Amino acid sequence: MSNANDLQRSDLQTKKNMKLFDVYSLFDVTPVKAEGCRIWDDKGQEYLDLYGGHAVISIGHTHPHYVQVLSDQLSKIGFYSNSVQNPLQEQLAERLGRISGYEDYTLFLDNSGAESNENALKLASFHTGKSRVIAFHRSFHGRTSGAVAVTDNPKIQAPFNQCHPVTFLDLNDILAVEQELAKGDVAAVIIEGIQGCGGIHVPTAEFMRSLRELTQQHGAVLILDEIQSGYGRTGKFFAHQWYGVRPDIITMAKGMANGFPCGGVLISPMFQATKGMLGTTFGGNYLAMAAALAVLDVMEQENLLENAHNVGEYILANLPKSDKIKEVRGRGMMIGIEFHDSVAPIRQALLKDYHIFTGVAGTNMVRLLAPLCLTQEQADRFLSAIKVLLNY
Ligand SMILES: Cc1ncc(COP(=O)(O)O)c(C=O)c1O
């Protein structure tokens, strides 16, 4: 008996608590409550959320309609597999087609941005029978095998991911694109509506239109990654709609279900589906569908695209013209303020002294990815803080 106790005691002494795999840099804040564009931490401190949980919060935190729809759904049925009829998926496809102007496209539902891009790249390769992909410098498309291979950051690519044939070109360099397409072995060109993680780089409308023409001419699939720039973030449903082009495939996630994991791929009618070609266990589940439908309800009822556009224009027009700022880029609720020096002290002061969450891109850019419902008064709170911090 005493032997068993001794054994238990020594077991406890040597036992360690499991820790998290340490991959994220964390703010020193523990959110416990949120509403609209505001968050409260465990000490009751309120924060203004200009980061939107990395562009995920579209209609605002805990919107009452969203909470209601999701709770109702959970009490009915939360999950079954993709082997049964799920009318919510059809409702979402119909609504999404109408609101985005892509009624003639089909929808494949999955769970995240990387998964959407992975499926888009597969579709393009199945369709063309080719494998090389053109992507752009400073791109970010996710962390799964194909998605990370078309991401311009060797630091996050394992040797296993580097086997994909990918050619990186400069954004807006249409001649380089033409030269590569002319080789005849390109399955797809993948491009973000506005580059997000790479530092809010906006392709020119002229480049996008020529890209559309050239991909068509050379039989390559044009994939628009709208995972960060889509779903109303820039004031149009998709950022590429500012350029007047229609891609073959559009990938979505982030804002789609306001924080409930959900991704999707819009697919042009030129692609032929076959059973089993794509698939996923969780994609299109009842809760994700309820959340995504509630997002579209609120977007329409509260004119959130228009609001994102107007408040974005207001911020762009009222940012101080400080010589510490190198350039300001972006649209709507996707704005990058590039400084000459590191933004770490400014972001720290915004968080600690003004209680404002912001995002970052690289070392010198403050990235604003606020929920689409940000008000002008809330924008003013940020503008006043930044003016003081820049001694303006
Ligand atoms: C443009 C873009 N594509 C893809 C992704 C990957 O999305 P996820 O993290 O949901 O896989 C991101 C995420 O930040 C993104 O910004």
The ligand as a Gaussian input file, in Angstrom:
#p B3LYP/6-31G(d) Opt

LIG

0 1
 C       -5.365000      36.385000     -48.216000
 C       -5.371000      35.182000     -47.317000
 N       -5.460000      33.961000     -47.851000
 C       -5.492000      32.857000     -47.073000
 C       -5.422000      32.953000     -45.690000
 C       -5.445000      31.703000     -44.853000
 O       -6.629000      31.608000     -44.156000
 P       -6.775000      30.582000     -42.916000
 O       -5.898000      31.096000     -41.833000
 O       -8.233000      30.619000     -42.591000
 O       -6.330000      29.245000     -43.409000
 C       -5.308000      34.212000     -45.107000
 C       -5.202000      34.348000     -43.634000
 O       -4.765000      35.335000     -43.095000
 C       -5.279000      35.357000     -45.930000
 O       -5.170000      36.589000     -45.426000

